[in-house]
Amino acid sequence: MAIDYNKHFQGCVDSVKAEGRYRIFATMERIAGRFPYANYYDDNGNSREVAIWCSNDYLGMGQHPKVMKAAQDAIDACGAGAGGTRNISGTTRYHVQLEESIADLHNKEAGLVFSSGYVANEGALSTLGKLMPECAIFSDELNHASMIHGIKGSHQQKFIFRHNDMEHLETLLKSVDINRPKMIVFESVYSMEGDIAPIKEICDLADKYNALTYIDEVHGVGLYGPRGGGVAEERGLLDRIDIIEGTFGKAYGAMGGFITGSAAVIDAVRCYASGFIFTTSLPPAVLAAAHAAVEHLKISDVERVKQRENVALFKAMLEDARMPFMKGESHIVPLIVGEPTCCKEVTDILLSEYNIYVQPINYPTVPKGTERLRLTATAAHSLDDVRYMANTLNDLWEMNHLRRVAVA
Protein backbone atom coordinates (compact mmCIF):
# COMPACT_ATOMS: atom_id res chain seq x y z
CA MET A 1 0.00 0.00 0.00
CA ALA A 2 1.40 3.38 -1.02
CA ILE A 3 2.30 5.82 1.73
CA ASP A 4 0.29 9.05 1.69
CA TYR A 5 3.11 11.41 2.60
CA ASN A 6 1.00 14.56 2.41
CA LYS A 7 -1.57 13.07 4.79
CA HIS A 8 1.20 12.17 7.23
CA PHE A 9 2.67 15.67 7.29
CA GLN A 10 -0.75 17.31 7.44
CA GLY A 11 -1.36 15.21 10.53
CA CYS A 12 1.81 16.59 12.06
CA VAL A 13 0.60 20.13 11.43
CA ASP A 14 -2.89 19.34 12.74
CA SER A 15 -1.43 18.11 16.03
CA VAL A 16 0.32 21.47 16.49
CA LYS A 17 -2.96 23.26 15.76
CA ALA A 18 -4.81 21.07 18.26
CA GLU A 19 -2.38 22.13 20.98
CA GLY A 20 -3.04 25.80 20.21
CA ARG A 21 0.55 26.51 19.20
CA TYR A 22 0.28 26.74 15.42
CA ARG A 23 2.31 29.73 14.30
CA ILE A 24 0.91 32.31 11.90
CA PHE A 25 3.42 34.71 10.42
CA ALA A 26 2.30 38.32 10.28
CA THR A 27 3.21 40.04 7.02
CA MET A 28 4.94 43.32 7.83
CA GLU A 29 6.52 46.11 5.81
CA ARG A 30 8.60 48.37 7.99
CA ILE A 31 8.28 52.04 7.10
CA ALA A 32 11.69 53.64 6.53
CA GLY A 33 12.29 56.40 9.04
CA ARG A 34 9.18 55.55 11.07
CA PHE A 35 10.16 52.46 13.08
CA PRO A 36 8.57 51.04 15.25
CA TYR A 37 5.67 51.60 12.87
CA ALA A 38 5.04 49.27 9.94
CA ASN A 39 2.38 48.37 7.41
CA TYR A 40 0.58 45.15 8.33
CA TYR A 41 -0.97 43.15 5.45
CA ASP A 42 -3.94 40.89 6.16
CA ASP A 43 -4.86 37.75 4.21
CA ASN A 44 -6.75 39.82 1.64
CA GLY A 45 -3.77 42.04 0.91
CA ASN A 46 -5.22 45.04 2.73
CA SER A 47 -2.78 47.04 4.83
CA ARG A 48 -2.88 49.29 7.85
CA GLU A 49 -0.28 50.88 10.07
CA VAL A 50 0.63 49.13 13.33
CA ALA A 51 3.17 49.61 16.11
CA ILE A 52 5.64 46.75 16.59
CA TRP A 53 6.31 45.71 20.20
CA CYS A 54 8.30 42.51 19.72
CA SER A 55 11.18 43.59 17.48
CA ASN A 56 14.82 42.76 18.16
CA ASP A 57 15.88 45.99 16.45
CA TYR A 58 16.31 47.33 19.96
CA LEU A 59 17.98 50.62 19.07
CA GLY A 60 16.30 51.28 15.73
CA MET A 61 19.65 50.95 13.96
CA GLY A 62 18.05 49.14 11.01
CA GLN A 63 16.77 52.53 9.86
CA HIS A 64 19.58 54.76 11.08
CA PRO A 65 20.71 57.10 8.26
CA LYS A 66 24.36 56.00 8.59
CA VAL A 67 23.41 52.34 8.34
CA MET A 68 21.09 52.79 5.38
CA LYS A 69 23.61 54.92 3.49
CA ALA A 70 26.39 52.39 4.07
CA ALA A 71 24.21 49.63 2.59
CA GLN A 72 23.20 51.77 -0.38
CA ASP A 73 26.79 52.80 -1.09
CA ALA A 74 27.95 49.18 -0.98
CA ILE A 75 25.29 48.12 -3.49
CA ASP A 76 26.29 50.97 -5.79
CA ALA A 77 29.95 49.98 -5.49
CA CYS A 78 29.72 46.17 -5.63
CA GLY A 79 26.24 45.05 -6.61
CA ALA A 80 23.95 42.71 -4.71
CA GLY A 81 25.76 39.47 -3.85
CA ALA A 82 29.19 38.38 -2.65
CA GLY A 83 29.54 35.88 -5.47
CA GLY A 84 30.77 32.85 -3.57
CA THR A 85 31.84 31.26 -0.33
CA ARG A 86 34.47 32.97 1.79
CA ASN A 87 37.12 30.63 0.40
CA ILE A 88 36.09 30.93 -3.25
CA SER A 89 35.92 34.60 -4.28
CA GLY A 90 33.46 35.59 -1.54
CA THR A 91 35.74 37.41 0.89
CA THR A 92 35.37 41.15 0.33
CA ARG A 93 37.00 44.11 2.01
CA TYR A 94 33.68 44.54 3.83
CA HIS A 95 34.22 41.17 5.56
CA VAL A 96 37.74 42.13 6.58
CA GLN A 97 36.68 45.53 7.93
CA LEU A 98 33.81 44.08 9.91
CA GLU A 99 35.93 41.30 11.43
CA GLU A 100 38.54 43.85 12.48
CA SER A 101 35.78 46.01 13.95
CA ILE A 102 34.26 43.26 16.12
CA ALA A 103 37.69 42.12 17.32
CA ASP A 104 38.35 45.69 18.43
CA LEU A 105 34.87 45.86 20.02
CA HIS A 106 35.71 42.97 22.35
CA ASN A 107 39.45 43.62 22.73
CA LYS A 108 40.19 40.26 21.11
CA GLU A 109 42.86 39.25 18.62
CA ALA A 110 40.46 38.18 15.87
CA GLY A 111 36.86 37.89 14.74
CA LEU A 112 34.92 35.76 12.27
CA VAL A 113 31.63 36.63 10.55
CA PHE A 114 28.93 34.03 9.88
CA SER A 115 25.68 34.21 7.93
CA SER A 116 23.62 34.32 11.15
CA GLY A 117 23.91 34.11 14.90
CA TYR A 118 22.42 30.63 14.79
CA VAL A 119 25.07 29.46 12.32
CA ALA A 120 27.80 31.12 14.42
CA ASN A 121 26.78 29.20 17.54
CA GLU A 122 26.22 25.91 15.76
CA GLY A 123 29.46 26.17 13.80
CA ALA A 124 31.69 27.40 16.59
CA LEU A 125 30.47 25.07 19.34
CA SER A 126 30.39 21.93 17.23
CA THR A 127 33.87 22.69 15.88
CA LEU A 128 35.48 23.65 19.18
CA GLY A 129 34.11 20.52 20.82
CA LYS A 130 35.31 18.23 18.05
CA LEU A 131 38.78 19.74 18.18
CA MET A 132 39.17 18.93 21.89
CA PRO A 133 39.05 15.14 22.41
CA GLU A 134 37.15 14.10 25.55
CA CYS A 135 35.91 17.66 26.03
CA ALA A 136 33.23 18.12 28.71
CA ILE A 137 30.73 20.84 27.82
CA PHE A 138 28.71 22.52 30.58
CA SER A 139 25.56 24.18 29.26
CA ASP A 140 22.93 26.33 30.96
CA GLU A 141 19.54 24.61 30.72
CA LEU A 142 17.99 27.65 29.03
CA ASN A 143 20.61 28.07 26.32
CA HIS A 144 19.36 28.87 22.83
CA ALA A 145 18.50 26.12 20.34
CA SER A 146 21.53 27.08 18.23
CA MET A 147 23.84 26.41 21.17
CA ILE A 148 22.14 23.10 21.91
CA HIS A 149 22.51 22.17 18.23
CA GLY A 150 26.21 23.06 18.26
CA ILE A 151 26.92 21.13 21.45
CA LYS A 152 25.10 18.08 20.08
CA GLY A 153 27.10 18.35 16.87
CA SER A 154 30.37 18.26 18.81
CA HIS A 155 29.63 14.64 19.85
CA GLN A 156 31.17 15.35 23.24
CA GLN A 157 29.80 14.73 26.71
CA LYS A 158 27.50 17.49 27.93
CA PHE A 159 26.46 18.47 31.43
CA ILE A 160 23.37 20.66 31.78
CA PHE A 161 23.30 22.94 34.82
CA ARG A 162 20.20 24.57 36.25
CA HIS A 163 19.62 28.05 34.94
CA ASN A 164 22.14 30.49 36.44
CA ASP A 165 22.72 28.05 39.33
CA MET A 166 26.39 28.34 40.25
CA GLU A 167 26.23 25.75 43.00
CA HIS A 168 24.91 23.17 40.55
CA LEU A 169 27.48 24.17 37.93
CA GLU A 170 30.33 23.71 40.43
CA THR A 171 28.98 20.32 41.47
CA LEU A 172 29.08 19.20 37.84
CA LEU A 173 32.54 20.66 37.28
CA LYS A 174 33.85 18.80 40.33
CA SER A 175 32.64 15.54 38.84
CA VAL A 176 35.06 15.84 35.92
CA ASP A 177 38.82 15.32 35.96
CA ILE A 178 40.54 18.69 36.40
CA ASN A 179 42.89 17.86 33.51
CA ARG A 180 40.11 17.07 31.07
CA PRO A 181 39.26 19.78 28.48
CA LYS A 182 36.15 21.74 29.52
CA MET A 183 33.98 24.52 28.17
CA ILE A 184 31.23 26.45 29.98
CA VAL A 185 28.59 27.66 27.52
CA PHE A 186 26.04 30.30 28.51
CA GLU A 187 24.23 33.46 27.43
CA SER A 188 24.53 36.95 28.82
CA VAL A 189 20.88 38.00 28.37
CA TYR A 190 18.29 35.22 28.22
CA SER A 191 15.74 36.53 25.77
CA MET A 192 12.68 34.61 26.94
CA GLU A 193 13.24 35.30 30.65
CA GLY A 194 14.81 38.74 30.45
CA ASP A 195 17.43 37.87 33.07
CA ILE A 196 21.22 38.08 32.96
CA ALA A 197 23.85 35.45 33.76
CA PRO A 198 26.22 35.77 36.74
CA ILE A 199 29.16 36.19 34.39
CA LYS A 200 31.85 36.91 36.99
CA GLU A 201 30.90 33.87 39.04
CA ILE A 202 31.01 31.67 35.93
CA CYS A 203 34.45 33.02 35.07
CA ASP A 204 35.63 32.32 38.62
CA LEU A 205 34.50 28.70 38.29
CA ALA A 206 36.13 28.43 34.87
CA ASP A 207 39.45 29.57 36.35
CA LYS A 208 39.11 27.20 39.29
CA TYR A 209 38.33 24.15 37.14
CA ASN A 210 40.44 24.93 34.07
CA ALA A 211 37.58 25.55 31.61
CA LEU A 212 37.11 27.71 28.54
CA THR A 213 34.28 30.25 28.65
CA TYR A 214 31.90 30.71 25.71
CA ILE A 215 29.28 33.45 25.99
CA ASP A 216 26.38 34.21 23.67
CA GLU A 217 25.94 38.00 23.70
CA VAL A 218 23.36 38.25 20.89
CA HIS A 219 20.94 40.22 23.11
CA GLY A 220 23.76 42.19 24.72
CA VAL A 221 26.00 43.55 21.96
CA GLY A 222 25.21 47.12 21.00
CA LEU A 223 23.04 47.58 24.10
CA TYR A 224 25.39 47.16 27.06
CA GLY A 225 28.82 48.56 27.81
CA PRO A 226 30.30 51.97 26.98
CA ARG A 227 31.04 50.85 23.40
CA GLY A 228 28.25 48.30 22.99
CA GLY A 229 30.53 45.34 23.69
CA GLY A 230 27.81 43.61 25.69
CA VAL A 231 27.16 42.74 29.32
CA ALA A 232 30.70 41.36 29.66
CA GLU A 233 32.09 44.76 28.70
CA GLU A 234 29.66 46.57 31.02
CA ARG A 235 30.90 44.44 33.92
CA GLY A 236 34.58 44.73 33.01
CA LEU A 237 34.91 41.04 32.17
CA LEU A 238 35.87 40.96 28.48
CA ASP A 239 39.35 39.69 29.25
CA ARG A 240 37.94 36.75 31.20
CA ILE A 241 35.77 35.41 28.38
CA ASP A 242 37.55 33.19 25.86
CA ILE A 243 34.98 33.17 23.04
CA ILE A 244 32.27 35.78 22.54
CA GLU A 245 29.45 35.14 20.08
CA GLY A 246 27.11 37.84 18.84
CA THR A 247 24.80 38.96 16.08
CA PHE A 248 24.28 41.92 13.79
CA GLY A 249 20.58 41.07 13.48
CA LYS A 250 19.35 42.61 16.73
CA ALA A 251 20.69 45.84 18.27
CA TYR A 252 22.82 46.49 15.17
CA GLY A 253 19.77 46.32 12.91
CA ALA A 254 21.35 44.29 10.10
CA MET A 255 22.01 40.55 9.66
CA GLY A 256 24.71 37.99 10.38
CA GLY A 257 26.54 36.50 13.33
CA PHE A 258 30.10 36.47 14.62
CA ILE A 259 32.57 35.15 17.15
CA THR A 260 35.64 36.82 18.61
CA GLY A 261 38.55 35.37 20.56
CA SER A 262 42.23 34.57 20.32
CA ALA A 263 43.76 34.32 16.86
CA ALA A 264 44.35 30.59 17.32
CA VAL A 265 40.74 29.83 18.32
CA ILE A 266 39.23 31.92 15.53
CA ASP A 267 41.55 30.44 12.90
CA ALA A 268 40.71 26.92 14.06
CA VAL A 269 36.98 27.58 13.65
CA ARG A 270 37.62 29.18 10.27
CA CYS A 271 39.49 26.09 9.10
CA TYR A 272 37.10 23.42 10.41
CA ALA A 273 33.52 24.78 10.70
CA SER A 274 31.35 23.37 7.90
CA GLY A 275 28.67 25.99 8.45
CA PHE A 276 31.25 28.64 7.69
CA ILE A 277 33.16 26.92 4.91
CA PHE A 278 30.34 25.63 2.74
CA THR A 279 27.91 28.56 2.61
CA THR A 280 27.72 31.62 0.40
CA SER A 281 29.07 34.65 2.23
CA LEU A 282 27.00 37.63 3.24
CA PRO A 283 26.53 40.38 0.61
CA PRO A 284 28.49 43.65 0.79
CA ALA A 285 25.41 45.76 1.60
CA VAL A 286 24.62 43.73 4.72
CA LEU A 287 28.23 43.79 5.89
CA ALA A 288 28.55 47.52 5.28
CA ALA A 289 25.34 48.18 7.22
CA ALA A 290 26.54 46.05 10.14
CA HIS A 291 29.95 47.75 10.14
CA ALA A 292 28.36 51.21 10.19
CA ALA A 293 26.12 50.22 13.10
CA VAL A 294 28.95 48.69 15.15
CA GLU A 295 31.21 51.69 14.65
CA HIS A 296 28.42 54.19 15.40
CA LEU A 297 27.47 52.50 18.67
CA LYS A 298 31.10 52.42 19.79
CA ILE A 299 30.94 56.20 20.14
CA SER A 300 27.24 57.02 20.53
CA ASP A 301 25.33 56.41 23.75
CA VAL A 302 22.22 58.33 22.67
CA GLU A 303 20.35 55.25 21.52
CA ARG A 304 21.20 53.22 24.62
CA VAL A 305 20.12 56.03 26.97
CA LYS A 306 16.80 56.44 25.16
CA GLN A 307 16.08 52.73 25.25
CA ARG A 308 16.89 52.46 28.95
CA GLU A 309 14.51 55.36 29.62
CA ASN A 310 11.72 53.64 27.71
CA VAL A 311 12.29 50.27 29.37
CA ALA A 312 12.33 51.82 32.84
CA LEU A 313 9.02 53.62 32.23
CA PHE A 314 7.42 50.52 30.75
CA LYS A 315 8.44 48.26 33.63
CA ALA A 316 7.35 50.85 36.20
CA MET A 317 3.89 51.14 34.65
CA LEU A 318 3.47 47.36 34.46
CA GLU A 319 4.61 47.07 38.07
CA ASP A 320 2.09 49.69 39.20
CA ALA A 321 -0.65 47.77 37.35
CA ARG A 322 0.44 44.47 38.99
CA MET A 323 0.96 42.86 35.60
CA PRO A 324 2.54 39.36 35.69
CA PHE A 325 5.88 40.07 34.02
CA MET A 326 9.25 38.47 34.72
CA LYS A 327 11.39 41.08 36.46
CA GLY A 328 14.82 40.40 35.03
CA GLU A 329 17.63 42.93 34.86
CA SER A 330 17.58 43.27 31.09
CA HIS A 331 15.64 45.31 28.56
CA ILE A 332 13.36 42.38 27.68
CA VAL A 333 9.93 42.19 29.34
CA PRO A 334 8.29 38.73 29.27
CA LEU A 335 4.59 39.10 30.17
CA ILE A 336 3.19 35.73 31.25
CA VAL A 337 -0.20 34.54 29.96
CA GLY A 338 0.27 30.85 30.73
CA GLU A 339 -1.96 29.20 28.13
CA PRO A 340 -1.35 28.96 24.36
CA THR A 341 -4.87 29.67 23.04
CA CYS A 342 -5.32 32.61 25.37
CA CYS A 343 -1.89 33.92 24.46
CA LYS A 344 -2.85 33.90 20.77
CA GLU A 345 -6.21 35.54 21.54
CA VAL A 346 -4.51 38.36 23.44
CA THR A 347 -2.17 39.13 20.55
CA ASP A 348 -5.06 38.92 18.06
CA ILE A 349 -6.98 41.51 20.07
CA LEU A 350 -3.95 43.78 20.30
CA LEU A 351 -3.56 43.65 16.52
CA SER A 352 -7.20 43.89 15.47
CA GLU A 353 -8.44 46.42 18.01
CA TYR A 354 -5.38 48.43 19.03
CA ASN A 355 -3.06 48.22 15.99
CA ILE A 356 -0.29 46.79 18.16
CA TYR A 357 1.70 43.83 16.84
CA VAL A 358 3.13 41.30 19.31
CA GLN A 359 3.89 37.69 18.41
CA PRO A 360 2.70 35.10 20.95
CA ILE A 361 5.51 32.95 22.34
CA ASN A 362 4.40 29.36 22.87
CA TYR A 363 5.95 25.90 23.25
CA PRO A 364 8.55 24.75 22.20
CA THR A 365 10.19 28.17 22.46
CA VAL A 366 9.11 28.28 26.11
CA PRO A 367 7.84 25.49 28.41
CA LYS A 368 4.14 24.65 28.33
CA GLY A 369 2.21 26.64 30.90
CA THR A 370 4.54 29.65 30.60
CA GLU A 371 3.25 31.04 27.29
CA ARG A 372 3.98 34.73 27.10
CA LEU A 373 4.28 38.00 25.26
CA ARG A 374 7.93 38.94 24.82
CA LEU A 375 7.78 42.73 24.85
CA THR A 376 10.54 45.10 23.78
CA ALA A 377 10.49 48.84 24.29
CA THR A 378 13.03 50.10 21.76
CA ALA A 379 14.91 53.36 21.47
CA ALA A 380 12.57 54.22 18.59
CA HIS A 381 9.40 54.14 20.71
CA SER A 382 8.26 57.49 22.08
CA LEU A 383 7.24 57.93 25.70
CA ASP A 384 3.66 58.23 24.46
CA ASP A 385 4.05 54.88 22.67
CA VAL A 386 5.23 53.31 25.93
CA ARG A 387 2.37 54.78 27.96
CA TYR A 388 -0.20 53.69 25.38
CA MET A 389 1.11 50.13 25.36
CA ALA A 390 1.21 49.81 29.15
CA ASN A 391 -2.28 51.27 29.53
CA THR A 392 -3.63 49.05 26.75
CA LEU A 393 -2.27 45.92 28.41
CA ASN A 394 -3.74 47.01 31.73
CA ASP A 395 -7.16 47.53 30.13
CA LEU A 396 -6.97 44.24 28.26
CA TRP A 397 -6.10 42.27 31.39
CA GLU A 398 -8.95 44.01 33.24
CA MET A 399 -11.54 43.31 30.53
CA ASN A 400 -10.59 39.65 30.18
CA HIS A 401 -10.12 38.99 33.91
CA LEU A 402 -6.57 37.73 33.42
CA ARG A 403 -4.53 37.10 36.54
CA ARG A 404 -2.47 39.91 38.06
CA VAL A 405 -0.16 37.94 40.34
CA ALA A 406 3.40 39.10 39.75
CA VAL A 407 6.09 36.60 38.83
CA ALA A 408 9.74 36.53 39.81
C-alpha positions in Angstrom: 0.0 0.0 0.0 1.4 3.4 -1.0 2.3 5.8 1.7 0.3 9.0 1.7 3.1 11.4 2.6 1.0 14.6 2.4 -1.6 13.1 4.8 1.2 12.2 7.2 2.7 15.7 7.3 -0.7 17.3 7.4 -1.4 15.2 10.5 1.8 16.6 12.1 0.6 20.1 11.4 -2.9 19.3 12.7 -1.4 18.1 16.0 0.3 21.5 16.5 -3.0 23.3 15.8 -4.8 21.1 18.3 -2.4 22.1 21.0 -3.0 25.8 20.2 0.6 26.5 19.2 0.3 26.7 15.4 2.3 29.7 14.3 0.9 32.3 11.9 3.4 34.7 10.4 2.3 38.3 10.3 3.2 40.0 7.0 4.9 43.3 7.8 6.5 46.1 5.8 8.6 48.4 8.0 8.3 52.0 7.1 11.7 53.6 6.5 12.3 56.4 9.0 9.2 55.5 11.1 10.2 52.5 13.1 8.6 51.0 15.3 5.7 51.6 12.9 5.0 49.3 9.9 2.4 48.4 7.4 0.6 45.1 8.3 -1.0 43.1 5.5 -3.9 40.9 6.2 -4.9 37.7 4.2 -6.8 39.8 1.6 -3.8 42.0 0.9 -5.2 45.0 2.7 -2.8 47.0 4.8 -2.9 49.3 7.8 -0.3 50.9 10.1 0.6 49.1 13.3 3.2 49.6 16.1 5.6 46.8 16.6 6.3 45.7 20.2 8.3 42.5 19.7 11.2 43.6 17.5 14.8 42.8 18.2 15.9 46.0 16.4 16.3 47.3 20.0 18.0 50.6 19.1 16.3 51.3 15.7 19.6 50.9 14.0 18.0 49.1 11.0 16.8 52.5 9.9 19.6 54.8 11.1 20.7 57.1 8.3 24.4 56.0 8.6 23.4 52.3 8.3 21.1 52.8 5.4 23.6 54.9 3.5 26.4 52.4 4.1 24.2 49.6 2.6 23.2 51.8 -0.4 26.8 52.8 -1.1 28.0 49.2 -1.0 25.3 48.1 -3.5 26.3 51.0 -5.8 29.9 50.0 -5.5 29.7 46.2 -5.6 26.2 45.0 -6.6 24.0 42.7 -4.7 25.8 39.5 -3.8 29.2 38.4 -2.7 29.5 35.9 -5.5 30.8 32.9 -3.6 31.8 31.3 -0.3 34.5 33.0 1.8 37.1 30.6 0.4 36.1 30.9 -3.2 35.9 34.6 -4.3 33.5 35.6 -1.5 35.7 37.4 0.9 35.4 41.2 0.3 37.0 44.1 2.0 33.7 44.5 3.8 34.2 41.2 5.6 37.7 42.1 6.6 36.7 45.5 7.9 33.8 44.1 9.9 35.9 41.3 11.4 38.5 43.8 12.5 35.8 46.0 14.0 34.3 43.3 16.1 37.7 42.1 17.3 38.3 45.7 18.4 34.9 45.9 20.0 35.7 43.0 22.4 39.5 43.6 22.7 40.2 40.3 21.1 42.9 39.3 18.6 40.5 38.2 15.9 36.9 37.9 14.7 34.9 35.8 12.3 31.6 36.6 10.5 28.9 34.0 9.9 25.7 34.2 7.9 23.6 34.3 11.2 23.9 34.1 14.9 22.4 30.6 14.8 25.1 29.5 12.3 27.8 31.1 14.4 26.8 29.2 17.5 26.2 25.9 15.8 29.5 26.2 13.8 31.7 27.4 16.6 30.5 25.1 19.3 30.4 21.9 17.2 33.9 22.7 15.9 35.5 23.6 19.2 34.1 20.5 20.8 35.3 18.2 18.0 38.8 19.7 18.2 39.2 18.9 21.9 39.1 15.1 22.4 37.2 14.1 25.6 35.9 17.7 26.0 33.2 18.1 28.7 30.7 20.8 27.8 28.7 22.5 30.6 25.6 24.2 29.3 22.9 26.3 31.0 19.5 24.6 30.7 18.0 27.7 29.0 20.6 28.1 26.3 19.4 28.9 22.8 18.5 26.1 20.3 21.5 27.1 18.2 23.8 26.4 21.2 22.1 23.1 21.9 22.5 22.2 18.2 26.2 23.1 18.3 26.9 21.1 21.4 25.1 18.1 20.1 27.1 18.3 16.9 30.4 18.3 18.8 29.6 14.6 19.9 31.2 15.4 23.2 29.8 14.7 26.7 27.5 17.5 27.9 26.5 18.5 31.4 23.4 20.7 31.8 23.3 22.9 34.8 20.2 24.6 36.3 19.6 28.1 34.9 22.1 30.5 36.4 22.7 28.1 39.3 26.4 28.3 40.2 26.2 25.8 43.0 24.9 23.2 40.5 27.5 24.2 37.9 30.3 23.7 40.4 29.0 20.3 41.5 29.1 19.2 37.8 32.5 20.7 37.3 33.9 18.8 40.3 32.6 15.5 38.8 35.1 15.8 35.9 38.8 15.3 36.0 40.5 18.7 36.4 42.9 17.9 33.5 40.1 17.1 31.1 39.3 19.8 28.5 36.2 21.7 29.5 34.0 24.5 28.2 31.2 26.4 30.0 28.6 27.7 27.5 26.0 30.3 28.5 24.2 33.5 27.4 24.5 37.0 28.8 20.9 38.0 28.4 18.3 35.2 28.2 15.7 36.5 25.8 12.7 34.6 26.9 13.2 35.3 30.7 14.8 38.7 30.4 17.4 37.9 33.1 21.2 38.1 33.0 23.8 35.5 33.8 26.2 35.8 36.7 29.2 36.2 34.4 31.9 36.9 37.0 30.9 33.9 39.0 31.0 31.7 35.9 34.4 33.0 35.1 35.6 32.3 38.6 34.5 28.7 38.3 36.1 28.4 34.9 39.5 29.6 36.3 39.1 27.2 39.3 38.3 24.1 37.1 40.4 24.9 34.1 37.6 25.5 31.6 37.1 27.7 28.5 34.3 30.3 28.7 31.9 30.7 25.7 29.3 33.4 26.0 26.4 34.2 23.7 25.9 38.0 23.7 23.4 38.3 20.9 20.9 40.2 23.1 23.8 42.2 24.7 26.0 43.5 22.0 25.2 47.1 21.0 23.0 47.6 24.1 25.4 47.2 27.1 28.8 48.6 27.8 30.3 52.0 27.0 31.0 50.9 23.4 28.3 48.3 23.0 30.5 45.3 23.7 27.8 43.6 25.7 27.2 42.7 29.3 30.7 41.4 29.7 32.1 44.8 28.7 29.7 46.6 31.0 30.9 44.4 33.9 34.6 44.7 33.0 34.9 41.0 32.2 35.9 41.0 28.5 39.4 39.7 29.2 37.9 36.8 31.2 35.8 35.4 28.4 37.6 33.2 25.9 35.0 33.2 23.0 32.3 35.8 22.5 29.4 35.1 20.1 27.1 37.8 18.8 24.8 39.0 16.1 24.3 41.9 13.8 20.6 41.1 13.5 19.3 42.6 16.7 20.7 45.8 18.3 22.8 46.5 15.2 19.8 46.3 12.9 21.4 44.3 10.1 22.0 40.5 9.7 24.7 38.0 10.4 26.5 36.5 13.3 30.1 36.5 14.6 32.6 35.1 17.1 35.6 36.8 18.6 38.5 35.4 20.6 42.2 34.6 20.3 43.8 34.3 16.9 44.3 30.6 17.3 40.7 29.8 18.3 39.2 31.9 15.5 41.5 30.4 12.9 40.7 26.9 14.1 37.0 27.6 13.6 37.6 29.2 10.3 39.5 26.1 9.1 37.1 23.4 10.4 33.5 24.8 10.7 31.4 23.4 7.9 28.7 26.0 8.4 31.2 28.6 7.7 33.2 26.9 4.9 30.3 25.6 2.7 27.9 28.6 2.6 27.7 31.6 0.4 29.1 34.7 2.2 27.0 37.6 3.2 26.5 40.4 0.6 28.5 43.6 0.8 25.4 45.8 1.6 24.6 43.7 4.7 28.2 43.8 5.9 28.6 47.5 5.3 25.3 48.2 7.2 26.5 46.0 10.1 29.9 47.7 10.1 28.4 51.2 10.2 26.1 50.2 13.1 29.0 48.7 15.2 31.2 51.7 14.7 28.4 54.2 15.4 27.5 52.5 18.7 31.1 52.4 19.8 30.9 56.2 20.1 27.2 57.0 20.5 25.3 56.4 23.7 22.2 58.3 22.7 20.4 55.2 21.5 21.2 53.2 24.6 20.1 56.0 27.0 16.8 56.4 25.2 16.1 52.7 25.3 16.9 52.5 29.0 14.5 55.4 29.6 11.7 53.6 27.7 12.3 50.3 29.4 12.3 51.8 32.8 9.0 53.6 32.2 7.4 50.5 30.7 8.4 48.3 33.6 7.3 50.9 36.2 3.9 51.1 34.7 3.5 47.4 34.5 4.6 47.1 38.1 2.1 49.7 39.2 -0.7 47.8 37.4 0.4 44.5 39.0 1.0 42.9 35.6 2.5 39.4 35.7 5.9 40.1 34.0 9.2 38.5 34.7 11.4 41.1 36.5 14.8 40.4 35.0 17.6 42.9 34.9 17.6 43.3 31.1 15.6 45.3 28.6 13.4 42.4 27.7 9.9 42.2 29.3 8.3 38.7 29.3 4.6 39.1 30.2 3.2 35.7 31.3 -0.2 34.5 30.0 0.3 30.8 30.7 -2.0 29.2 28.1 -1.4 29.0 24.4 -4.9 29.7 23.0 -5.3 32.6 25.4 -1.9 33.9 24.5 -2.9 33.9 20.8 -6.2 35.5 21.5 -4.5 38.4 23.4 -2.2 39.1 20.5 -5.1 38.9 18.1 -7.0 41.5 20.1 -3.9 43.8 20.3 -3.6 43.7 16.5 -7.2 43.9 15.5 -8.4 46.4 18.0 -5.4 48.4 19.0 -3.1 48.2 16.0 -0.3 46.8 18.2 1.7 43.8 16.8 3.1 41.3 19.3 3.9 37.7 18.4 2.7 35.1 21.0 5.5 32.9 22.3 4.4 29.4 22.9 6.0 25.9 23.2 8.5 24.7 22.2 10.2 28.2 22.5 9.1 28.3 26.1 7.8 25.5 28.4 4.1 24.7 28.3 2.2 26.6 30.9 4.5 29.6 30.6 3.2 31.0 27.3 4.0 34.7 27.1 4.3 38.0 25.3 7.9 38.9 24.8 7.8 42.7 24.8 10.5 45.1 23.8 10.5 48.8 24.3 13.0 50.1 21.8 14.9 53.4 21.5 12.6 54.2 18.6 9.4 54.1 20.7 8.3 57.5 22.1 7.2 57.9 25.7 3.7 58.2 24.5 4.1 54.9 22.7 5.2 53.3 25.9 2.4 54.8 28.0 -0.2 53.7 25.4 1.1 50.1 25.4 1.2 49.8 29.1 -2.3 51.3 29.5 -3.6 49.0 26.7 -2.3 45.9 28.4 -3.7 47.0 31.7 -7.2 47.5 30.1 -7.0 44.2 28.3 -6.1 42.3 31.4 -9.0 44.0 33.2 -11.5 43.3 30.5 -10.6 39.7 30.2 -10.1 39.0 33.9 -6.6 37.7 33.4 -4.5 37.1 36.5 -2.5 39.9 38.1 -0.2 37.9 40.3 3.4 39.1 39.8 6.1 36.6 38.8 9.7 36.5 39.8 
